[in-house]
Amino acid sequence: MASAKSLEVPAHIAIIMDGNGRWAEQRGLPKIEGHKAGGKAVRRTAEAAWELGVTFLTLYAFSTENWRRSPREVSALMRLLGDTIDDNLDDMMEKGTKLRVIGRKSRIPRSTLAKIEHAIETTRANTNNNLVVALNYGGRAEIADAAQSIATEVAAGKISAINVNEALIARHLYAPDIPDPDLMIRTSGEKRLSNFLLWELSYTELWFTETLWPDFGRSDLEQAIADFKARQRRFGGRK
């Protein structure tokens, strides 16, 4: 049931970009070609998001579980990720986009990490919008890292265990200054969270589409936002 007052355009949209491999397979292409096509979808989706008034866009680029893929595919993905960020740096500067990366830096190849850190530093002062890339990211890992950080502070006597609450945990997540997503989109017909933003998605509206990520574009994003605006968000309460 829609609320009497329409919701605004979601300030923060998170996307599980699924279907690159299937897209390539359907066309008889190597998987890396699907990932390259997915990179193009990132650019056009981000451009559409900024034009529609979205402020934060978080993309699930590589999970802590993705290391189980073949070394060849992982290596190609890491090179592609670094090159894609490098190739789009001028565009990010032109659009005033700040790049953020969440996840564990460990295991990321030095060459890829260098390009990422250069782009983060170059876009640091940008304020128009925010592109957040979840890289070597896992929702459980994020919560575990927060718990470890808090435990260290408790052991050092900086905080008392009795003061550990939801707000304190939230402040120890990877990007505590970023608001929780209003809308989460997953492509390719899968309907699960796959260890993505488990803490932050507690009251996020979810939207699923059969569209494979390389085919995703402005019309799909507009459809997801229209569906979001027709909903009534209660956050566990009733109105």
N, C-alpha and C positions, 0 to 999 in steps of 0.2 A: 504493500500500500504506500503510495507516495505521500509525502508530507504536504501540508497546505502551502508551505513556503518551499520553493525549489532550492535544492542545494546548489552551491556555487561550483565552479570548475574546481576539481580537486587540486589542492596546492602541491601535493606530493603523490606521484604515481610510481609504483614499483612494478617491474616487469621480469617475469621468468621467460627468457627468450628461447623457446623450445622448437625443435623441428629442423634445424640446419642439416643434420645428417640425412633425415628422410627426404628433405627437399632435393639434396644431391642424388640420393639413391633413385628417386623417381625419374631423374633425368640421365641416369647412367654416368654420373660424374663422381670424381673423388670427393670424399667428405670435406676436404679443405675448401673446395669450391662452394659448398653450402655455407661454410663459415664466412667466406669472403662476401657472399650474397647477404648473409646476416649482418655483416659490417655496414653494408649500404642501407639496410633497413634501420640500423641504429641511427644513422645520420638523418634520414628522412623523418623518422619518428621523433627524434629530438627537435628538429626544426618545427614540426607540427605542434609538438607539446609547448614550445616557447610561444609560438604564434597564438595558441589557444589559451594562454595564460597560466600554464603550469609553471611552478617555481622550482620544484625538485623532481628529478627523474633518476630513479635508482634501477640499475640494470644488473642482473645476475649473469656475470660474464664467465666465471669459472669457480666451481665449488671445491670444497676440500675432498669430495669424493671423486671428482673428475680426474684425479691423478691415477685412477685405476684404468683409464683408457690406455691405448697403446702408446709407448714412448714416442713413436713417430707422429701420431696425431697431436699429443700434448706439445711436443716441440714446435710443430707447425702452428698450433694455436697461439703459443706464447709469442712467436715471431710476428704473427699476424696482429695480435693485440698491440704489441709495441709499435708496429708500423702504422696501424690504424689511428692510434692516439697521436703519433707524430704527424701523420698526414692531415689530421683535422685540427691541429693546434691553431693555425691561423684563423680557421672558421670559429673556433671557440673564443678567440680573442675578439674577433669582429662582433660576435653576438653577446659578448660580456659574460660568457659561461665560466663558472669556476668548476674545475675538476676536483673531485674527491674520490678516494679509494678506500674501501673498507675490507678488512680481512687480514690474514697473516702474511707478512712479507717473506717469511721463510719459504724456500723452495722456488721462488720466482727467479728465473734466470737474470743474471746481472745486466745483460744488455736490455732486456725488457724493462727491468726495474729502473734503469737509468732514464729511459725515455718517459716512463710514467712520472718519476720524480721531477724531471725537467718540466713536464707539462703542468704538474701540480704547482710548482713554484712559479711558473710563468703566468698562470691564471689565478694566482692566489688573491689578487686584489679585485678581481671581477665580481660584480654584484647583481647582474641582471637575472641570472638563473644558475642552477646547480646540477651538474651531471655527476652522479655517484655511481662508481663502478665497484661491484662486489667481486673481488678477485681473491682466489684461494680463501673463499669465505664459506663458513658454515654457521647456521644459527646456533647449534649446540656448542660449537667451538667458541662463538662469541660470548655466550652465557658462561661457559667454563672459564674463559679468560677473565671475565668480569669477576667471577667468584674468587679466582686466584688472586687478583689484584686486591680485592676487599680483604681476603684472608691475610695477605701480606701486611696490609695497613692495620688490621686488628692485632696481629702478632707484634707489630712495632709500637702498639699503644696509641696509634693516631686516631682510631675510632674504637668505640665499644661494640661488641657483638650485639648488644641489645638494640643498637641503633641501625642495624642492617634491615632495611625495608625495601619496598619496590622502587621508591624514589632514588635510594642510594645505589641500587643495582643499575638502574637506568643511567645514572651519571657515570658508571664505569663501562658502559658499552662502547663500541668502536667510535661512534659519532653522536654523542649525547646532545649536541646542539641541533641536530637535524630532527624535524618533527616526524612523528610516525606517519607512514603512508596512509592516505585517504582511500586509495584504490590500488589493488594489485591485479595485474593482468597476467594470464598465462596462455601462451599460444600452443598450437598443435593438438588440441583436444585432450591433453592430460589434465587431470583435476586433483592435484596434490601440491603441497608446499615444497617438497624436496629440500627440507632443511634451510629454507630461505627466510630470514628475518623473523624467526619464531617468536621472539619477544615483541618486536615492533608491530607485527600483524594482528595482534590480539583483537582489535576492533576495526580492522580494515575491511572495506567492502571488496569482495572477490568477483572477478569477471573472467570467464574462460571462452576461448574461441578455437574453432577447428583450424583456423588459418595457420600455416607454418610460418615461423618467424621471418624467413627471407621474403615472404609475400606480404608481410604486415606493413601497413602504411597509414596515411592520414585518415582515410575513411574508417578503418578499423578503430583507430584511436578515438575518433569522433563518436562512433557507435558505443564504445565502452564508456565514454564520458556522459553520453546521453542516458545510458542505463543507470549510471551512478547518480545523476541528477534527479532521476525519478524515484530513487529510494528514500527511505526514512531511516536516519541513523539514530539509534537509541543508546548505544554504548552500555548495554545491559539494563537500562531503565525503561520505563514506559511513559509515553506522553499522551 
